[in-house]
Amino acid sequence: MKRAIALFAFLALALARPAVADDAQPPVIYAQMPAHPALWTVHGAKGTAYLFGSIHVLPPQVDWHTKAIDAAIAGADVFVFELAMDAAFQTRVQSYVLSRGMLPEGRHLRDMLSPAARGDFDRAVAGLPVAPAAFDRMRPWLAALTIEVEGMTKEHYSAQSGVELQLQGSAIKSGKPIIGLETIEQQFALLMPADPKIELQEFEADLKSAPGVGDQVGPLLDAWMQGDVRTLARLTAADLKAYPQAQKLLFDDRNKAWVTQIAALLAQDKVFFITVGAGHLAGPRGVPALLRAKGLRVEGP
């Protein structure tokens, strides 16, 4: 789950399908529940940026719009996301998956696993709304992400209900430009260990330790809905505590790179609405704190 927290944008928007259409009901706890997510305002030399933390997949009932958020969206000149989700986005993702996410001819994922991991794998895919054979040719990194995405779908978390797709729709409808802080290639590079042995070891570890999606996303979602930035920071740090290298690669390095880009954007006389994963905005190493350290005036929680 450490990868999912950092890279939900990729998970939700590159791999996710619409929520399962069955008789099961989405989580009642979120039914018609209004959310009050945190919003920051950053003032640059010429420009202004609103920083909004996203939960990239949501149950369909969550209403995250507030007067402040809607006013910021309406006043924005440019929308900024982790990835620029233009018309060619899905095609580029599919091309990359086909070239880098599949095993060589004649190799099969389940055959690569240790005997114990095969049992974990069978249990992980048994209840998913996709045939186990669909994983047969996937590389371990892609299989791990697909299992997480399908688990989200089964528990009624959906990219269609998530923040990015809603905001993207608003931007497209208004004709406002959309830009990305990263490329698809950059995000994919974070997902694929250079050493195939490590890739397989990480997959087997994920299979052994993975609880239900709701157990992991639920606390983050609760904190986000309440605008509880401290709890968001604590949960994100706790999830990655045992993985300092992942913390550095998935959060710290990317936050620093984004801060440089945001500072450059603020040299323009425009208003930007910037949406990234909520975990990137919380805590002393989050984007708002780094922007303050850079000398920019940041208003918010």
TIMI-461637 format. One line per field, with one value per residue (C-alpha): residue in three letters; x, y, z. Coordinates in nm, 2 decimals, decimal comma. Example, Ala and Ser with C-alpha at 12.3 -4.5 7.8 and 13.67 -1.06 7.14 Angstrom:
<pts>
res [ALA SER]
X [1,23 1,37]
Y [-0,45 -0,11]
Z [0,78 0,71]
</pts>
This chain:
<pts>
res [MET LYS ARG ALA ILE ALA LEU PHE ALA PHE LEU ALA LEU ALA LEU ALA ARG PRO ALA VAL ALA ASP ASP ALA GLN PRO PRO VAL ILE TYR ALA GLN MET PRO ALA HIS PRO ALA LEU TRP THR VAL HIS GLY ALA LYS GLY THR ALA TYR LEU PHE GLY SER ILE HIS VAL LEU PRO PRO GLN VAL ASP TRP HIS THR LYS ALA ILE ASP ALA ALA ILE ALA GLY ALA ASP VAL PHE VAL PHE GLU LEU ALA MET ASP ALA ALA PHE GLN THR ARG VAL GLN SER TYR VAL LEU SER ARG GLY MET LEU PRO GLU GLY ARG HIS LEU ARG ASP MET LEU SER PRO ALA ALA ARG GLY ASP PHE ASP ARG ALA VAL ALA GLY LEU PRO VAL ALA PRO ALA ALA PHE ASP ARG MET ARG PRO TRP LEU ALA ALA LEU THR ILE GLU VAL GLU GLY MET THR LYS GLU HIS TYR SER ALA GLN SER GLY VAL GLU LEU GLN LEU GLN GLY SER ALA ILE LYS SER GLY LYS PRO ILE ILE GLY LEU GLU THR ILE GLU GLN GLN PHE ALA LEU LEU MET PRO ALA ASP PRO LYS ILE GLU LEU GLN GLU PHE GLU ALA ASP LEU LYS SER ALA PRO GLY VAL GLY ASP GLN VAL GLY PRO LEU LEU ASP ALA TRP MET GLN GLY ASP VAL ARG THR LEU ALA ARG LEU THR ALA ALA ASP LEU LYS ALA TYR PRO GLN ALA GLN LYS LEU LEU PHE ASP ASP ARG ASN LYS ALA TRP VAL THR GLN ILE ALA ALA LEU LEU ALA GLN ASP LYS VAL PHE PHE ILE THR VAL GLY ALA GLY HIS LEU ALA GLY PRO ARG GLY VAL PRO ALA LEU LEU ARG ALA LYS GLY LEU ARG VAL GLU GLY PRO]
X [0,00 0,30 0,30 -0,07 -0,07 0,19 0,07 -0,30 -0,31 -0,16 -0,36 -0,69 -0,66 -0,44 -0,58 -0,91 -1,24 -1,59 -1,72 -1,86 -2,23 -2,39 -2,65 -2,40 -2,43 -2,13 -2,02 -2,31 -2,08 -2,01 -2,36 -2,43 -2,17 -2,02 -1,64 -1,43 -1,08 -0,80 -0,71 -0,39 -0,33 0,02 0,12 0,41 0,58 0,30 0,08 -0,14 -0,18 -0,44 -0,31 -0,57 -0,50 -0,67 -0,80 -0,78 -1,05 -1,37 -1,70 -1,96 -2,15 -1,87 -1,93 -1,60 -1,71 -1,71 -1,76 -1,39 -1,29 -1,55 -1,45 -1,09 -1,18 -1,39 -1,11 -0,84 -0,67 -0,48 -0,54 -0,23 -0,22 0,05 -0,02 -0,17 -0,47 -0,51 -0,69 -0,39 -0,33 -0,50 -0,33 0,02 -0,05 -0,16 0,14 0,37 0,20 0,23 0,60 0,71 0,45 0,43 0,64 0,84 0,67 0,66 0,69 0,39 0,36 0,23 0,52 0,76 0,63 0,75 0,50 0,39 0,34 0,13 -0,12 -0,12 -0,16 -0,46 -0,63 -0,56 -0,72 -1,00 -1,25 -1,17 -1,40 -1,15 -1,04 -0,72 -0,59 -0,57 -0,27 -0,08 0,14 0,18 0,51 0,50 0,48 0,18 0,01 0,05 -0,10 -0,39 -0,48 -0,50 -0,71 -0,95 -0,97 -1,07 -1,33 -1,48 -1,51 -1,68 -1,39 -1,39 -1,18 -1,49 -1,60 -1,25 -1,13 -0,90 -1,16 -1,42 -1,17 -1,05 -1,40 -1,45 -1,13 -1,22 -1,57 -1,44 -1,17 -0,89 -0,54 -0,43 -0,06 0,12 0,40 0,53 0,52 0,37 0,73 0,84 0,56 0,62 0,99 0,89 0,68 0,94 1,24 1,55 1,63 1,38 1,46 1,36 1,05 0,94 1,03 0,82 0,53 0,54 0,57 0,27 0,06 0,14 0,07 -0,21 -0,53 -0,85 -0,85 -1,11 -0,88 -0,61 -0,79 -1,06 -0,86 -0,69 -1,03 -1,18 -0,89 -0,91 -1,28 -1,23 -0,94 -0,73 -0,38 -0,20 -0,36 -0,30 0,07 0,08 -0,09 0,13 0,44 0,34 0,27 0,62 0,81 0,96 1,05 1,28 1,39 1,03 0,96 1,25 1,16 0,78 0,74 1,05 1,22 0,90 0,78 1,11 1,08 0,72 0,81 1,06 0,80 0,53 0,77 0,84 0,46 0,41 0,64 0,35 0,05 -0,20 -0,41 -0,33 -0,54 -0,30 -0,42 -0,19 -0,22 -0,32 -0,02 0,21 0,07 0,08 0,36 0,70 0,82 0,50 0,47 0,32 0,59 0,86 0,71 0,71 1,08 1,14 1,01 0,67 0,36 0,13 -0,21 -0,39 -0,40]
Y [0,00 0,23 0,28 0,33 0,62 0,81 0,71 0,70 0,93 0,66 0,39 0,56 0,71 0,48 0,14 0,18 0,08 0,20 0,07 -0,27 -0,28 -0,52 -0,52 -0,44 -0,09 0,15 0,23 0,39 0,59 0,83 0,86 1,22 1,33 1,67 1,70 2,00 1,93 2,16 2,43 2,65 2,98 3,06 3,41 3,45 3,75 3,78 3,48 3,30 2,93 2,73 2,39 2,12 1,77 1,49 1,15 1,01 0,74 0,81 0,65 0,81 0,99 1,22 1,58 1,76 2,10 2,39 2,76 2,83 2,54 2,63 3,00 2,90 2,67 2,94 3,19 2,97 3,05 2,72 2,37 2,17 1,80 1,54 1,42 1,62 1,41 1,52 1,33 1,11 1,02 0,68 0,58 0,67 0,47 0,17 0,19 0,20 -0,09 -0,31 -0,22 -0,23 -0,41 -0,75 -1,06 -1,21 -1,47 -1,80 -1,66 -1,67 -1,47 -1,75 -1,98 -1,72 -1,71 -1,92 -2,19 -1,98 -1,68 -1,87 -1,93 -1,56 -1,47 -1,71 -1,56 -1,21 -1,25 -1,49 -1,23 -0,97 -0,89 -1,00 -1,34 -1,47 -1,54 -1,17 -1,15 -1,43 -1,22 -0,92 -0,82 -0,83 -0,45 -0,42 -0,71 -0,55 -0,23 -0,40 -0,60 -0,28 -0,10 -0,40 -0,41 -0,04 -0,11 -0,40 -0,18 0,10 0,34 0,49 0,73 0,85 0,99 1,11 1,46 1,46 1,35 1,59 1,88 1,78 1,79 2,14 2,26 2,11 2,25 2,59 2,57 2,64 2,49 2,18 2,11 1,83 1,84 1,50 1,28 0,93 0,81 0,97 0,80 0,47 0,49 0,51 0,19 -0,04 -0,16 -0,18 -0,53 -0,80 -0,99 -0,70 -0,64 -1,00 -0,98 -0,66 -0,83 -1,13 -0,91 -0,70 -1,02 -1,14 -0,82 -0,65 -0,59 -0,47 -0,15 0,01 -0,06 0,14 0,41 0,47 0,64 0,87 0,95 1,04 1,27 1,43 1,49 1,67 1,88 1,71 1,78 1,65 1,31 1,29 1,36 1,10 0,83 0,88 0,88 0,57 0,38 0,45 0,44 0,10 0,21 0,52 0,49 0,48 0,79 0,97 0,86 0,88 1,19 1,39 1,41 1,47 1,74 1,93 1,91 2,03 2,32 2,44 2,41 2,59 2,88 2,92 2,92 3,19 3,42 3,45 3,68 3,40 3,20 2,83 2,55 2,28 1,93 1,66 1,37 1,49 1,32 1,55 1,86 1,75 1,77 1,95 1,80 1,87 2,11 2,40 2,38 2,37 2,67 2,86 2,77 2,91 3,25 3,23 3,34 3,05 3,08 2,77 2,51]
Z [0,00 0,04 -0,34 -0,36 -0,11 -0,31 -0,66 -0,65 -0,95 -1,16 -1,00 -1,02 -1,36 -1,55 -1,44 -1,27 -1,42 -1,32 -0,99 -0,99 -1,09 -0,85 -0,57 -0,30 -0,15 -0,11 0,24 0,43 0,65 0,37 0,24 0,16 0,40 0,32 0,34 0,43 0,29 0,36 0,11 0,10 -0,08 -0,19 -0,29 -0,53 -0,68 -0,94 -0,93 -0,68 -0,63 -0,45 -0,31 -0,28 -0,15 -0,33 -0,24 -0,60 -0,55 -0,35 -0,26 -0,48 -0,21 -0,08 -0,15 -0,12 -0,26 -0,02 -0,09 -0,06 -0,29 -0,55 -0,54 -0,60 -0,89 -1,05 -1,02 -1,15 -1,48 -1,50 -1,35 -1,24 -1,15 -1,08 -1,44 -1,73 -1,82 -2,18 -2,46 -2,53 -2,16 -2,17 -2,50 -2,36 -2,05 -2,24 -2,47 -2,17 -1,99 -2,30 -2,34 -1,98 -1,78 -1,94 -1,90 -2,19 -2,40 -2,23 -1,87 -1,63 -1,31 -1,09 -1,19 -1,07 -0,71 -0,42 -0,30 -0,01 -0,22 -0,47 -0,20 -0,10 -0,47 -0,52 -0,21 -0,32 -0,67 -0,58 -0,48 -0,74 -1,03 -1,29 -1,40 -1,24 -1,59 -1,65 -1,43 -1,60 -1,83 -1,60 -1,44 -1,06 -1,03 -1,26 -1,10 -0,75 -0,87 -1,05 -0,75 -0,54 -0,81 -0,84 -0,46 -0,46 -0,73 -0,54 -0,23 -0,43 -0,44 -0,79 -0,99 -1,15 -0,81 -0,73 -0,72 -1,03 -1,29 -1,15 -1,16 -1,51 -1,63 -1,49 -1,66 -2,00 -1,98 -1,90 -2,17 -1,92 -1,97 -1,78 -1,70 -1,52 -1,26 -1,38 -1,69 -1,72 -1,77 -1,44 -1,24 -1,40 -1,31 -0,95 -0,97 -1,13 -0,93 -1,14 -1,01 -1,11 -0,80 -0,58 -0,79 -0,72 -0,35 -0,31 -0,48 -0,25 0,05 -0,06 -0,11 0,24 0,43 0,23 0,44 0,29 0,09 0,32 0,62 0,46 0,27 0,52 0,79 0,53 0,38 0,72 0,80 0,46 0,48 0,81 0,69 0,96 0,82 1,13 1,11 0,74 0,80 1,08 0,88 0,57 0,78 0,97 0,64 0,51 0,84 0,76 0,40 0,43 0,07 -0,05 0,16 -0,01 -0,36 -0,35 -0,13 -0,03 -0,37 -0,56 -0,32 -0,36 -0,74 -0,73 -0,51 -0,76 -1,04 -0,83 -0,75 -1,12 -1,20 -0,94 -1,14 -1,38 -1,33 -1,32 -1,07 -1,05 -0,89 -0,80 -0,70 -0,58 -0,34 0,01 0,17 -0,02 0,15 0,51 0,76 0,79 0,46 0,27 -0,02 0,19 0,45 0,18 0,00 0,33 0,38 0,03 0,15 -0,01 0,18 0,24 0,40 0,53 0,80]
</pts>
